[in-house]
């Protein structure tokens, strides 16, 4: 293996590592956001349970 091949291999490894770290960070952020959305959704009262039954209206 020549010196230039070693440099190219090292460059690919560095880029792969950076992309892997980026994907890991995004996955962790997505997990945190999903937890926050679930927490906020749990705070919102269920609108269907609180609404009074609606009457149907004749149209036309």
PyMOL commands that set and color helices and strands:
alter all, ss='L'
color gray80, all
select helices_A, chain A and resi 3-43+47-50
alter helices_A, ss='H'
color red, helices_A
deselect
rebuild
show_as cartoon
